[in-house]
Amino acid sequence: MPEIHAGLERRITRLEDRARIQDLAAAYAIAVDDHDIDTLVGLFSEDGTFERAGVVSRGHEEIRAFYVQAMDRYSLTLHTPQSNQIAVDGDHAKGLLTGQAELALDGTLVMAAYRYSDAYVRCGGRWLFTSRRLRFLYAVPFRDLETAVTTTDRICWPGTDPRPAEYPETHATWATYR
């Protein structure tokens, strides 16, 4: 009987950990949308990293600087996390989160679909990001959405030249599924 209780306790702990990590992802989206920089930075471990477009911000100071600059550019954002795959291994976990966003940037409504590749750590009883890597399926002005998403150059931030999407064409399975 003790083995059954121990197994049940491990399963419950794993489910609670997954729920707390999902809450962490939701808190991140809300903090970004609310421009709550202190909460946002506090969701990362002290040595945490955030990567976007190949640029890595390391530690709280660099992460804060990145987000302050981003928040200065976006007048309004709405991030909607969707699916979240999480694999917990003790005090560490990895995850892949998908989502969509509406972003007001330089007077233009941009629609985006994204993925975060995450690593998490339990620190002081709470889960934190140790790394987040952001990639875009598309980021396109709303007025151009219908035509832009039918090309591979689906990263179309206002004032920049279109560039290739960061997935799924970059995945090996994209070309080998047949």
N, C-alpha and C positions, 0 to 999 in steps of 0.2 A: 504493500500500500504506500509506503513512503516514496517509492519510485514514481508512482502515479501522481502524487502530490507535487513532487519536484518537477516532473515533466509538465504538469499543468501550470505550475508557477512560472516556468521558463517561457511557455507559450503566451501566457498573459503578459509577462514583462515585454516580450517581443512585440505584441500587439500595442501595448501602451507606448513603447518606444516609437513604433511606426506612427502612431497618432500624434505624438509630440513633435516628430519631424515634419509631419504634414502641417501642424500648427505653426512651426517655424517658417515653412514656405509661405503660408498665408500671412503671417506677421510681416515677412519681408515685403510682399506685394503691397500690403496696407501702408507700411512705413514709406515705401517709395512713392506711392500715390499721395500720401499726406505730407511729403517732404519732411518727414520726421527723421532727421539725420542722426540724432543721438540714438534713437531706437534702432535704426538701420545698422549703424556701425556696431552696436552692441550685440547684434545677431551673429557676428563673426568672432572666431577665436582671435586672440591677440596677434597671432602669426598668420591669420587667415589670408586668403588670396581671392581676388575677383578678376576674371579675365573676360575681355570683350574685344573682338576683332584683333586678336593676337597681342593685345596690350594687357599686361598683368599689373594689378595694384596689390602690394603686399603690406600687410599690417594695417592697424586702425588708421594711422595718419594718412597713408596713401589711399586707402578705401574711402575715407572721408573726403579727401580732395577730389577724387574721381566723381563721387556722387554730388558734391556741391556744384562742381562744374556742370554736370548733367542736369541737375535741378534748375540751374540758372537758365538753361536752354529750353526746357520743357515747361510750358505754362500750365499744362494739365495732362495727367496720365491716368489710365485705368488698366491695371494689370489683372488678368483673370487666369489664375493657375487652373490647370485641368487635370491631366493624369499625372500620377506620381508613382514611379517604381522605386521601392526602397528595399535594400538588403542590409539588415542589421547584423553586426558581428561584435558582440560585447559592447564596449564603449565607443565603437566606431561604426560608421555606416556609409554606404554609397547610394546615390539616387540619380534618377533621371526624371525631370519634371518638364511637362509640356504646358504651353499656355498661349494666350493671345493678349494683345495690348492695343489700346487706342491711345495715341500720343499726339498732343498738340505741340508742334515744333515749328517755330518761325512762321506762325500764321497758317500752317498747313496741318490738316488732320492726317496722320500716318497710321495705317493699320499694320500690325505685325503679328507673326506667329513665331514662337521661339521655343528653344529647349535649354534647360540648365542641366549640365552635368555637375553633380554635387558630391562633396565629401563632407561628413559630419563627425563631430566628436561630442561625447558627453563630458561636460565640464562643470564641476560644482553642482551636479544634479540636473543640469539643463542641457539640451542639445543646441549646438552652435554649428555654423558653417566653418569648415576649415578651408574649403575651396568651392568656388562657383565659376563655371565656365559657360558663358552665354553665347548661343549660336542662333542664327535666324534662318527660317524657312523663307520668309519674305519680310520686308519692311518697305511699304509702298504708300505713297499718297493715296488717300481714299478715292479721289477722282480718277486715278489711273489703275485702280486695283484690278479691274476686269482684264485689261490687256497685259499688265505687268506680270501677273502671276502665271501667264502662259509661256513665259520665257525662262531661261536659266539666270538671267541678270535681274534678280528679284530684290536686291538690296538697293533701294532708290531713295536715300535720305534727301530731303530738300537741299538744293544747292550743291549736290554732288553728282558725279556721273554714276550711272547704274553699274553694279558689280555683281559677280556670281553669288548665288545663295550659298550658305554655309552647309546646307544639307537639303535633301537626301542624296543628291547626285554625287557627293563625296564619299558615300558609303560603298564599300565593295559590293554589297548585295544589289545595289542599284543597277549594275551592269552584268551581274552574274546570275540573276534569278531564273533564267531560262535553262 
